[in-house]
Amino acid sequence: MLNLKKWSTSSIIHLSIFMLAAFTSIMTFFDLLGTIHFAEKEESKCAMDLVENLMSNVTIQSQARAEVIASLPLVKKAFREKNKETLITVLHEAIDGQHDKYGVDEANFYLPPATLFLELTNIQEIKEEDHSSFRKIILDATTGKKTSQGFEIGKNGLDIRGVYPVTDENGFIGVFEIGMSVINVLKLNKKISGFDAGIFVNKDIYNSVVAEGVHHLDKSHYIGNYVNQYATDNDLIKKNIKKEKLDHIVKNSFYIQKDPETKEHLGIIEVPLKNIENKQIGVIALIKNYDKYFMIEKQIIIISIAFFILQCAVLMGISNIFIKAEIIKPLHLLIELIKTRKNRTVEPSLSELENSCDEIINLKNSLLNTDFK
């Protein structure tokens, strides 16, 4: 324990300044560090909101495209007559042209309850199939004779789907579905936010639905219990997304980890992917280099140290001036006063003590009233 009684006044003042400078520098460091961490979380939150909004926007687009086609009189007539040739002639070329340009993956006509009547993106294989065991969006639309939309795995893989009922003057015929590619959304998200992204789908659900050879993926796309069907950067996604993490994602999460090869700091966001029944079928993972934040943290450390040194230098310089002007010089004058009064010589001028603190003035008055013999 420090024995301050043995310390000089100037030493105590200097220690106080040192402690004050250290305290303010540490508080400044943690305040700036908190700002950086807040910025990290805000960027991740913006990225989550962006990808969700983009997905929602594409869902609306798929619904709108399905409505436009389902509302065409010629389409209604051909579908009522179950005339596949007319539907192919009228729609196939237009749908085919939207695949590369707009990401239209599927365009299907369904009869109740969920019988695939015509797949416009695969006209070579014109056969009717019962999809009622796995196409909940179609069942929802045909049962309720209404629109339906959302994520769902079809025989060609995961798509963002919009379904619209086809009706004529005789009533309900069936539904028309547009399936939009997810990869286009991930690419647009990367262009705007800088986050690479990947979609992970539960492998059991995926393999039970997806047709062999249509979207069949090799083992390199499997991570634990999930299939990575879409990714903007397969290598980056594969080496940094851990299967242990995927198994426990039930809500939006954000964390930072180092790339095992490049040692870069990566910000990783994982968002649950849910279908029309609000059941989780997978995870959306977003990754971005976060080294910039760690560089800023290093700069903050340097700035905090420099701020501490500057405070010490300035405050100690000011204190030294104060001590000399307010304490040491007055004490020298009082000592001189004692000597002169004791030796009966000419006393020094004490005018400089008039503005001193009360203690110095009281001490001066005491000395003047003391008779030194």
Secondary structure, DSSP 8 states (H G I E B T S, - for coil): ---GGGS-HHHHHHHHHHHHHHHHHHHHHHHHHHHHHHHHHHHHHHHHHHHHHHHHHHHHHHHHHHHHHHT-HHHHHHHHTT-HHHHHHHHHHHHHHHHHHH-EEEEEEEETTTEEEEETT-TTS---EE-TTT-HHHHHHHHHTS-EEEEEEETTEEEEEEEEEEEETTEEEEEEEEEE-HHHHHHHHHHHH--EEEEEEEHHHHHHHS-TTTS---GGGEETTEEEEEESSHHHHHHHS-HHHHTT-SS-EEEEEE-TTT--EEEEEEEEEE-TTS-EEEEEEEEEE-HHHHHHHHHHHHHHHHHHHHHHHHHHHHHHHHHIIIIIHHHHHHHHHHHHHHHT------GGGTTS-HHHHHHHHHHHT----
